[in-house]
Amino acid sequence: DFESHFPLEIGAQLLTPDVDWSNDLFREFLFQCGQIKAKKKKLIASDSLQITLGQTLYQIGNRVCDRVEEIAKGVPGDGLLKSQGAKDPIKIFMWAVRKKKSLSILETSHIMASLFLLKTKDSLPEFWSSIKGESTGSTSEYSLDQDHSPEVAL
């Protein structure tokens, strides 16, 4: 099944991340989702995500989003926020990305939030409507190499 093969597929010697660290990273992911929705942070374009993550991690990230979407849809209300099973694949993937790419928590969570929005903006309306922030209806994309701010420059 997906969960048992996921860590092996990433190719890292993964141990379970520290619970507090993992929860902090997930909270930052939710914050980044809200920042993107409110247009306070730009959505990273799909092609930039592929370049930054590499093809393998990018494909795994997309499958993580698909799996989370599947789990979240099976939980009444906002399944992502109410289901540990939906949170865990995101936490594990972000931890692996951070380890393999030596990224900061901010960079990692921004990448995951962008990937997640690109995959689920239409399919998980309960989640996106629950995220704090005002949306103007469209989300602008940008390339990582266009952003010169130190917190996201890769």
N, C-alpha and C positions, 0 to 999 in steps of 0.2 A: 504494500500500500504506500501511498504518497509520503506519509509522515516518516515511515521507517527508512525509506530510501533517500529522502531529501538531504540529510547531512552528508551521506556518502557521495551524492551527486555533486555537491559543491566542491568536494575534493579537499576539504579542510579536516584537520583532526579536531572535530568539534566536541566540546564538552558542553554541558548545559550552562548557559550564561547565568551569572549571579542574578538572583530574583530581583533585588532592589535595582540593579543596573538595568535589567531587562524592562522593568516597569517604568523607570525613568525614560528610557529610550522610546517606549511605546507612547508615553505622554508627550514627548517631543514630536513624535510622528503625528499624533492627533493635532498638536499645536500647528505644525507645518501644514497639515491638511486645511486647517482653518485659515491660516495666512494665505494660502494659495486661493482658497475660495473667496476670501475678502479682497483679493488682488493686492495684498500687502507684500506678497512674495510671488515671484514668477514661476510658472509651471515649466519644468525642464522638458524640452522637446524630446520626443521618442528617439530620434537619431543621436542626440547628445547622450541620452541614457545608455544607448547601445555602445557608444564609444567609451564612455566612462566605466561601465560595468564589464564590458567585453561581451561577446555573443553568448557564452555559456551562462554567466550570471544573469544576463538580461532575459534569456529564455526561462531560466529557473524563476526569476522574479515574476515574470508573466504567469507562470504556472502557479506560483504562490498566490497571486491575486485571484486567479481563477478558482483555486481551492477555497480561499477565504470567502469569496463571493458565494460559492456553493454552500458553505457552512452557514454563512450569515443569512442567506435566504431561507434556511430551515428553522430559524429562530424568530419567534414573533417580535415585532417592533424592530429596534435597531440591533440586529443580530451580531454585528461586529463588536459593539460595546458590551453586549450582554453575554457573549459566549467566549469562554477561555479557549475553546477549540479554534475559534476564528482568530484570536489574538496571537496564539503561539506560533503559527507559521510566519507571521510578519516579524515577530521578535527574533526568531531563529535566523531568518533571512537577513535582517538588518545586522545582527551580530556577526554573521558570516561575511557580509559585505564589508563591514567595518574592519574585521580582521584581515581579510584578503587584500583590501585596497588601502589600508591605513588611513581611513577617513575619520573625521571628527564626528561626534554625535549629531551635530547640526547638519553636516553634509550628508551623512547617512540617512537621517530622518527626512531631509528634503528630497533626496533621491527616491526614497520609498513612497513618500506622499505623492510625488509627481507620477511615479509608475502606477500607483494605486488609483489616482484620479483618472489617468488616461484609460485604465482598464474598466473602471466601475462607475464613472460619473452618471451613466444612464441606467445602470442595472441595480444600484444600491441607493435609491433616492432617500430612504429613511436615514441612512448614515450621513449622506451629504447634507440633508436638511437639518440634522441635529448638530452639525459642526458649527461652532460659533464663527460668525463673520458674515458680512453681507456680500452677496454675489450680484454681479451685474448681468449675469446670464451667459457670458462667454468667458473663456479662460484663455489668456494669451500664453503662447509657448515661447521659450527662448532657448538658445543654445548655451551650454555651460561656458563656452569660450567667449560668449558675448558679455558675460557678467564679470565685472572686475571687482566686485566686493569680496573681501578676504574670506568671509564665512562660507562662500560657496565656490570660489575659484578652485578648480581642480587642475 
